[in-house]
């Protein structure tokens, strides 16, 4: 094997490892709801974080479904500059009794549509906030989302399970979130939820930093191997 072949092979190995680590970074960007816990009977502000993972298209529309079986008596939204918001209200297939109130009509879908020039571009994240309540006394509320891109492609965030490629955003009420270790998380006051969200964000940042440092180490290692090969070849020809 000549020097050029050895160098090419070494660089290829380093690049392959780099891509292997970079792929999980891109895949980790999901449509999610934060905070992902709320206490039954309270009013909560929940925010949907929507990333754009396409390198060639922008996000033009986001739809979130609210299950008719666990409706919110009240849904309002925070206006997002450059985006139109529509609350779709429907008569429920079956009346739902919550506390002393019987709900026959509720918001079952929220649609955000970008105005020209306000689409979510590659590597950008847009946040959409709803104020909902009173939160139903149930286990969890699955808030399926649909993301539409400018090229017509659609991503349905409706998957279930930890291994789902496009998991549904979930608001946990009485059920314990899979990633939580504090059994009293759902009954804690709002300040505790903020603390948990901050801790989660910090952990995520640390994980990302570790991956970036790992990638940097691979690159440096690959360069070192190349230099070592060149040095050995030179010594062998002396």
C-alpha positions in Angstrom: 0.0 0.0 0.0 1.5 3.4 -1.0 1.5 6.5 1.1 -1.4 8.1 -0.8 -3.6 5.1 -0.3 -2.8 4.9 3.4 -3.6 8.6 3.9 -6.9 8.3 2.0 -7.9 5.3 4.0 -7.1 7.0 7.3 -9.1 10.1 6.4 -12.0 8.0 5.2 -12.1 6.2 8.6 -12.1 9.5 10.5 -14.8 11.0 8.3 -17.0 7.9 8.7 -16.7 8.1 12.5 -17.5 11.9 12.3 -20.7 11.3 10.4 -21.7 8.4 12.7 -21.6 10.8 15.7 -23.1 13.8 13.8 -26.2 11.8 12.7 -27.5 11.3 16.3 -27.1 15.0 16.9 -29.4 15.8 14.0 -31.9 13.1 14.9 -32.2 14.4 18.5 -34.1 17.5 17.4 -37.8 16.6 18.0 -41.0 18.5 18.2 -41.7 18.5 21.9 -43.8 20.1 24.5 -42.3 21.9 27.6 -42.9 21.6 30.4 -44.1 18.1 29.8 -45.9 17.8 33.2 -49.0 19.6 34.6 -51.1 19.2 37.7 -54.8 18.1 37.3 -57.3 20.9 37.7 -54.8 23.7 37.0 -54.2 26.1 34.1 -50.9 25.6 32.4 -48.8 27.3 29.8 -47.3 24.8 27.5 -44.8 25.5 24.7 -44.2 23.5 21.5 -40.6 23.7 20.3 -40.5 23.0 16.5 -37.1 22.6 14.7 -36.5 22.4 11.0 -34.3 19.5 10.1 -34.4 19.9 6.3 -31.4 21.4 4.5 -33.5 22.2 1.4 -37.0 23.2 2.8 -38.5 25.4 5.5 -41.3 24.7 7.9 -44.5 26.4 6.8 -47.2 24.9 9.0 -47.5 23.2 12.4 -50.7 21.4 13.5 -51.3 20.0 17.0 -54.2 17.7 17.9 -56.0 17.8 21.3 -57.7 14.5 22.0 -61.5 14.7 22.1 -61.5 12.2 25.0 -59.4 14.6 27.2 -60.3 18.1 26.1 -59.4 21.4 27.7 -62.4 23.6 28.6 -60.2 26.6 27.7 -57.5 27.0 25.1 -55.8 30.3 24.2 -52.6 31.1 22.4 -49.7 33.5 22.5 -49.4 35.3 19.2 -46.2 34.5 17.2 -45.0 37.3 14.9 -45.2 36.3 11.3 -47.5 33.3 12.0 -51.3 33.0 11.8 -53.0 30.9 14.5 -56.3 29.0 14.1 -58.2 27.3 16.9 -60.4 24.6 15.5 -63.5 24.0 17.7 -65.7 21.0 17.3 -68.6 19.3 18.9 -67.2 16.3 20.8 -68.3 12.8 19.7 -69.2 12.1 23.3 -69.7 14.6 26.1 -66.9 14.6 28.6 -67.5 15.3 32.3 -64.7 17.0 34.1 -65.3 17.8 37.8 -68.8 19.4 37.8 -68.7 20.5 34.2 -69.9 18.6 31.1 -68.0 19.5 28.0 -69.8 19.1 24.7 -67.6 21.4 22.5 -63.9 22.1 22.7 -60.8 23.0 20.7 -59.5 19.8 19.1 -56.8 21.2 16.8 -54.4 24.2 16.8 -52.9 25.3 13.4 -50.0 27.7 13.1 -49.3 28.9 9.5 -46.3 30.9 8.5 -46.7 34.2 6.6 -44.2 34.7 3.7 -40.7 35.2 5.0 -41.4 33.9 8.5 -41.0 30.2 7.8 -38.7 28.1 10.1 -35.4 27.7 8.3 -32.8 25.0 8.6 -31.4 24.6 12.1 -33.9 27.1 13.5 -36.4 26.4 16.3 -39.7 28.3 16.7 -41.7 28.2 19.9 -45.5 28.2 20.0 -47.2 28.7 23.4 -50.7 27.7 24.5 -52.5 28.4 27.8 -54.7 25.4 28.6 -57.0 24.4 31.4 -58.3 23.2 33.5 -56.0 20.2 32.9 -58.0 17.0 32.9 -57.5 14.5 35.8 -56.1 11.8 33.6 -52.8 9.9 33.1 -51.3 11.7 30.2 -52.4 13.7 27.1 -50.8 12.7 23.8 -50.6 15.8 21.6 -49.9 14.5 18.1 -48.3 17.1 15.8 -47.9 17.4 12.0 -45.1 19.5 10.5 -45.4 20.7 6.9 -42.4 21.8 4.8 -42.2 24.2 1.9 -41.5 21.3 -0.6 -44.8 19.6 0.3 -43.2 17.0 2.6 -45.0 16.2 5.9 -43.6 14.8 9.1 -46.1 13.3 11.5 -45.0 13.4 15.1 -47.2 10.6 16.2 -44.8 7.8 17.2 -45.0 6.0 20.6 -42.2 4.5 22.6 -38.7 5.7 23.4 -37.3 4.3 20.1 -39.8 6.2 17.9 -38.2 8.3 15.1 -40.9 10.9 15.4 -42.4 10.7 18.9 -45.6 12.5 19.9 -45.3 15.4 22.3 -46.9 14.2 25.6 -48.2 16.2 28.5 -48.0 14.0 31.7 -50.6 14.6 34.4 -50.8 11.7 36.8 -48.5 9.4 34.9 -44.8 9.6 35.5 -42.7 10.7 32.5 -40.3 8.0 31.3 -37.2 10.3 31.8 -38.3 11.5 35.3 -36.9 9.9 38.5 -38.8 12.0 41.0 -42.1 10.3 41.9 -43.6 13.6 43.0 -42.7 15.5 39.9 -46.3 15.9 38.7 -47.6 17.3 42.0 -44.8 19.8 42.5 -45.5 23.5 42.2 -44.7 25.5 39.1 -41.3 26.5 40.4 -40.3 22.9 40.7 -41.3 22.3 37.1 -39.1 25.3 36.0 -36.2 23.8 37.9 -36.7 20.4 36.3 -36.9 22.0 32.9 -33.6 23.9 33.5 -31.9 20.7 34.7 -33.1 18.8 31.6 -31.8 21.7 29.4 -28.5 21.6 31.2 -28.2 17.9 30.8 -29.0 18.1 27.1 -26.4 20.8 26.7 -23.8 18.8 28.5 -24.6 15.8 26.3 -24.3 17.9 23.1 -21.0 19.4 24.3 -19.6 15.9 25.1 -20.5 14.7 21.6 -18.9 17.8 20.0 -15.8 17.2 22.0 -15.8 13.6 20.9 -16.1 14.6 17.3 -13.2 17.0 17.7 -11.1 14.2 19.3 -11.8 11.9 16.3 -10.7 14.6 13.9 -7.5 15.3 15.8 -6.9 11.6 16.1 -7.3 11.1 12.4 -4.9 13.9 11.6 -2.4 12.4 14.1 -2.6 9.0 12.4 -2.0 10.7 9.0 1.1 12.5 10.3 2.4 9.3 11.9 2.0 7.4 8.6 3.8 10.2 6.7 6.6 10.2 9.2 7.1 6.4 9.1 7.1 6.4 5.3 9.8 9.1 5.3 12.0 7.2 7.7 11.5 4.0 5.7 12.9 5.8 2.6 15.9 7.3 4.3 
